[in-house]
């Protein structure tokens, strides 16, 4: 009696393992793609070479409310992408108490994700155009030593 039950449980377990994994969260995928593009640009900054010897102090991003993405969610995605880069920099959350003198290997990274136009309605979806601005500063500097922009559009149905 136990043998047929054990076989039935084994088959059920194997069937569960063979099933397709669930689709990843579309917003997470969209944010991860954007973060990966941003990290690719940061990793090529001449002043950050070699990146594994650098420390990035990440400032909480400014995120436009009309994009319907929280700053914490975008910060998590950007942090994951930076930490996932091979031979990438050390990443630390920046706090105002960290202002002042920093070593030659420390950089404060600020990011701003903003809507660049109203929602665009297409026949099958709505798009939210955005611009991501990344800026690198020395911890004690007021002006950016490097800045870049990435433009694109989120599919609003994924948000």
N, C-alpha and C positions, 0 to 999 in steps of 0.2 A: 504494500500500500504506500509506503514512503517512497519507494523507487519511482513510481509514476508521477508523484507530486514533485519530487526533486527534478525529474526530467522536464516537467511542465515549467517549473521555475527557471531552469536553465534556458529553455527555449524563449521564454518571456524576456529574460535578461539579454540574450543575444539579439532578439528582435529590437529591443530598446537601444542597444548599442549601434545597430545598423541603421537606425533612423537618421534622417538629415538633421543637422544641428539647426537651432532656430536662427532666423535672419538677424544680423546685428542691427541695433538701434540706428535708424537712418540719420538722426541728428548727430549721434556720436560719430558715425562714419564721416559725415560732412565736416564736422569740427576736426576730426583726426586728419582728414585730407588737407584741410587748410593749415593745421599745425605742422604737418610734415613739410608742406611747401615753405612755411616760414622758417623752420629749422634748417632746411637745405640752404636758404639764403644766409642765415646767421653763421652756419658752419664754414662759409666761404669768405667771411670778412677777414681781410688781411691782418688787421690788428689783433684778431683772436687766435692767431696761429702760434703754436699748435693748440687746438681747442681743449684737449684733455688737461692742459696746464692752467686753464682759466676757471674763474668762478663767476657765474651769472647770478646776480641778485634780482629776482623777478618781482617787479612791482605789480600789484593787483591791477588787471586790465580795466580800461574804461570801455564799456560795451553799451552801445546805443540800445535803449529799451525797445525801440520799434522793431529790432531784429528778433525779439522774443527769446534771447539767449542770455542766461545769467552770467555775470562776470566770473563767478566761481566755477561754473561749468567750462567756460572757455579757458580759464587758468589751469584747470585740471588737464585739459586736452593738450595745451601748450607744454605744460610741465612733463607730461608723459612722453611727448614727442622729443623733447630735449633730453630726457633721461634715456630714451631708447636709441639715441644716436650713438653709433659705434665711435669710440674715442672722443665722445662728447665732453662738454664742460661739466663741472660740478654745478648743481642748481640748488639755490636757497631762496626761500620766500623773503623778500625785502620788507623791512619795517622802518618807520621813520627814525628809530633809535640807531639805525645803522648808518645814518648820514655822517659825513665827515671824511676823515682820512681813510683811504683804502690802499691796498697794495697795487702794484702794477698789474697784477693778474685779476683784479676784481672789476666787474662791469655791472652797472645797473641797467636792466632792460625794461623799458616801458612799452606797452602795447595799447593800441586804441582800435577798436572794431566799431565802425560806424556805417550807417545806412547812407548810400550815395544817391538814392532816388526812391520815390514811392514804390510800393508793391506793383510789380508788372504782371498783369493778368494775361495769360496765354490761353489757348483753347483747352489745354489739358492740365495746366498747372499755374501756380503763382510763383513768381520769382522775387526774391528780396536782394537787390544789388547791395554790395558791401565794399568797404575798403579797410584793409588791415594795415595799420602803420606800426612798424617796429622801430624803436630808437635805442641806441646804446650810449650810455653816459659813463664817465668815471664817477665813483661814488660822491666825490666832492665837487663835481662840475654842474653848471647850470645849462650848458648847451650840449646838444648831441654831437658825438664824434662820428656817428654813423646812423643812417636812417634809410628805410626802404618801405615801399608800399606794395601790397598785393590786392588786386581787385578781382571780383568775381560776383557770383550770385548764389544764394541758397535757394533750394526748392522749398517753398513755404509748406508744402504738404508733408515734408519730412520734419518740419519744426513742430 
